[in-house]
Amino acid sequence: MKGSEILIEALVKEGVEVIFGYPGGRALEIYDALYAEKRLRHILVRHEQGAGHAADGYARATGKTGVCLTTSGPGATNLVTAIATAYMDSVPLVAITGQVSVGQIGKDAFQEADMTGITMPITKHNYLVRRAEDIAPTIKEAFYLAGAGRPGPVLVDMPSDVCRQSTEFKYPEKIELPNYKPTIKGNPRQIKQAAELLKNAARPLIISGGGVITSGACPELAELVKLTKIPVASTMLGLGAAPPDEYFLGMPGMHGTAVANYAICAADVIFAVGMRFDDRITGDPEHFAKQAKIIHADIDPAEINKCVPADVPIIGDAKEILRELLARLKKEHFERRTEWLQQIAAWRQKYPLRYQKDSRVIKPQQLLEALNDLTGGDAVYVADVGTHQMFAAQYLRITAPRRFLSSCGLGTMGFALPAAMGAAAARPKERIICLAGDGGIQMNIQELGTIASEKLPVKIIILNNQWLGLVRQWQQLFYQGHYSHTDLRGRQPDFLKLAEAYGIKGVELKDPQLFAKQLKAALAFKGPVLINALVKRDENVYPMVPAGGVLNKMLF
Amino acid sequence: MKHIIAVIVDNKPGVLARVAGLFSRRAYNIDSLAVGPTETKDVSRITLVVHGNDDIVEQISKQLNKLPDVKKVLDLSQGECLSREMAMFKIHATAKTRKEICTLAHTFRAKVIDIAEESMVVEVTGDTEKLNGLETLLEKYGLLAVVRTGKIALARGRK
């Protein structure tokens, strides 16, 4: 069997159903093997970055490993941002890139780029396959590594001659990676310590992160909250893991809720699970949660003590750790910590998320609240990066895991449209809503072509404030209102005509009295829709903790 | 504080780049580096000398341990260890100074391994201080070239 056919067989064996890709010279052999291939759906994107983000969105929406495929050189380097995005957010991804033939490597051959070198710091691991015999075991390993432990992207570079060579196809049963053994079960002694701390705490708080979703530990988290009556805040990557009940405080950090930030500053015990103390969450780490003993549970040992020192570290899978913790705590009886919960209720009441409605113009927050009403939470939201993303994280009610997808760690503008495409391919029966700013949407706008031709029924909402809004906010607050190159007014395409050009229905929203009805109709439309929502131009995101600040010193 | 870190790796293409890249990417400076085969086939040992506080070194070790090609990471500075490096000094030497240099070399248990009309090469093995000491003494004759290996190290005893 030819190398390229082995590659496809291996993908099928791994249970791959969808590949996002773009052909090219050094991928010809692989694309020939895909010709008339019925077992895999290949989605032709319009730019390789789109393929990477689409595979990422597919993975985030399902928990399965996403797959993208490109040619060598420029095709492969176009994946770099998407790979880095997946790496920062621990998304399982296998990126397959064509490469020049083995003999040409290092000779600056046409469309040659050293992809294993380039992606070394942004992949969990990568491979340059030098022999056809190595293809099957490499793919097996790549999928294992992408999904195991803390997930992440793996790149497999496939020289064109290796794809042409023939060999016998034998898919390995087992993986031989003696050095890679992630710790799954938490240390019982540390779990016991954590249980003691949580039991005896006066002002405990849980901060839940993306790892809880990755490990499928949402039921365990909900059970823990219910049992212990401990309030819970969630990182952006973890939104949807904790049920939005009375104990849920929303997202902490730079644009987090005041109640979550105050709770962190006042807590005496913090149980951080599946999160990594990103600077957007902690502000100045020296002043983070000064009163709290910190229990840090994560599957990646390197996250322990990286940013914030842990009093009780627990290395392991969130689900396992939460199960063990529950087993210990179930024997206990937890009273409501009245004083603490009253304090939290007081903060919540005094500092709610708030904005002023305007009778002349739609407020972005208002549009998001309308979405809550219209969908009842029954949607997969894919948010781009910027003000709309922060508003979305604040205002949307995310009721289940894998319903809020966004580039949280890398902050990649241009992520949402292709990622929504991936989510739509993965979950065809669900309502996929892409939220983007007028800046970010243009960074991968070409994917409207993919959405149209693949008939992916994504509802694309541009929260159009004609600014690079988040940067504008910083310029206003910290750069004396020097709006350097952030004003997009008069520099935008006609988004409706653009939609029309791609054969996509376009809708404009601008009337605060009428928009909800129009939005409802647009969401009910069968195919893809591009909704250009003209929103208030200079609506800042508050609360805000300035970069490197302390969480209880917020701007409102 | 200086740390001597030994990284035991599978001898695969690109593994040195992975290990070294990890240091540079997290802005840790490598003072010296030595790579060579070990008692086990297809396994190499990379010995690195880095300086940084214990937190940084802890972070480096954890990051290294995550690489699938890395079998083991040892911080040899934690216990007693033996360490050596080697240097070759090419010195300006004439018939007049040759003898003096030979005596110096002898005192340091260094070997003269080449003599030319106007130069000599001295080979020396030892710890960093010894090598530095000899280098300082040889400076006055005129050092034409200095080449030093990275440090290699082993834990004492059975460890």
Contacts between the chains, C-beta under 8 A, distances in Angstrom:
chain1	res1	chain2	res2	distance
A	116	B	14	6.2
A	117	B	14	7.9
A	117	B	17	7.0
A	120	B	14	7.8
A	120	B	17	6.7
A	120	B	18	6.1
A	120	B	21	5.2
A	121	B	21	6.2
A	121	B	22	7.8
A	121	B	25	4.7
A	124	B	66	7.9
A	124	B	68	7.9
A	125	B	67	7.5
A	125	B	68	5.1
A	128	B	13	7.3
A	128	B	14	7.7
A	145	B	68	6.5
A	177	B	68	5.7
A	178	B	71	7.5
A	179	B	10	7.1
A	179	B	67	7.9
A	179	B	68	5.7
A	179	B	69	6.8
A	179	B	70	6.0
A	179	B	71	5.0
A	180	B	68	4.5
A	300	B	66	7.3
A	301	B	62	5.0
A	301	B	65	7.1
A	301	B	66	8.0
A	302	B	59	6.6
A	302	B	62	3.8
A	302	B	63	5.2
A	302	B	65	7.7
A	302	B	66	6.1
A	304	B	62	7.8
A	305	B	55	6.8
A	305	B	58	6.7
A	305	B	59	7.6
A	306	B	59	6.2
